[in-house]
Amino acid sequence: MPLRDAIDHYREHGWARLGVLADEATLSALRARADDIMLGRVAPEGFFFQHDAPSGRYEDLEFGAGWVGPSLGYRKIEKLERDPLFRAWLENPCFERVVRAVVGDDVAIYRATLFSKAAEGGGSALPWHQDGGSFWGLDRTPELQLWTALDDAPVGGGCVEVLDGSHKGGLATPLGGMIPRAVLEQARASERRLSLPARAGEVLLLHNLLWHASGRSTTGRPRRAFTVAYMSAATRCVRRRRAPRQFVRVFERQPAD
Ligand SMILES: O=C(O)CCC(=O)C(=O)O
């Protein structure tokens, strides 16, 4: 899809497909790197880890445990902008064109995150949520995430599911994050969910306020995806309990033409 059409679709629906952008060599390198980071073959310090619960239930996740030793069962790894391979991918020229068109010339990232559903056990289902709100501790809500499938993510097997157009309704709660059950029921989110199956290498644009979720991997293979939240570099951290976060700027070269 031409870039302009993809961006128009994203503005209207809260999501859009950019097509398969990562070739097999890139995917193999990123998958191998994800394994190396999970298995401690790359020093784990500097990354943020969250392991899946043994039950595979999101409700049973242990928050704050971080690195718990070598395992392919981590569900989330953040701060991947510190890794040269993931950093190179999130700054690729196609992403640069999309991000500059939506965000502007001066760009930072809020997070660069791997979401993984392990082959063994299938990971956990991620409930309906939005990526914003006071929980994010920012003076404005970022609006653009680029999500890259590192593995196939089929319908019923860990693909992203969305409520089309829901970004237009703003935040479901001031805190953001998980959407309360009553709000989901009122919106009939289960009936209206739209599955976005993706092939390995495919990239989706996702608006931060789009209601989205994902199921477990049912294929017996891992389902990994790398997602990056881009925002204006003018965005400020407003948290008070600790020193405000400083955000990593990206695309600091001349704008691509
Ligand atoms: O990859 C997934 O399973 C979902 C990603 C997601 O929810 C997010 O980027 O906020």
The ligand as a Tripos MOL2 file, in Angstrom:
@<TRIPOS>MOLECULE
LIG
   10     9     1     0     0
SMALL
NO_CHARGES

@<TRIPOS>ATOM
      1 O1          2.3920   -8.1340   20.0730 O.co2     1 LIG1
      2 C1          1.4050   -8.2160   20.8100 C.2       1 LIG1
      3 O2          0.9910   -9.2710   21.2100 O.co2     1 LIG1
      4 C2          0.6680   -6.9950   21.2240 C.3       1 LIG1
      5 C3          1.4890   -5.7770   21.2110 C.3       1 LIG1
      6 C4          0.8730   -4.7070   22.0360 C.2       1 LIG1
      7 O3         -0.1070   -4.8890   22.6600 O.2       1 LIG1
      8 C5          1.4670   -3.4100   22.1150 C.2       1 LIG1
      9 O4          2.3720   -3.1050   21.3350 O.co2     1 LIG1
     10 O5          1.0210   -2.6440   22.9660 O.co2     1 LIG1
@<TRIPOS>BOND
     1     1     2 2
     2     2     3 1
     3     2     4 1
     4     4     5 1
     5     5     6 1
     6     6     7 2
     7     6     8 1
     8     8     9 2
     9     8    10 1
@<TRIPOS>SUBSTRUCTURE
     1 LIG1         1 GROUP 0 **** ****
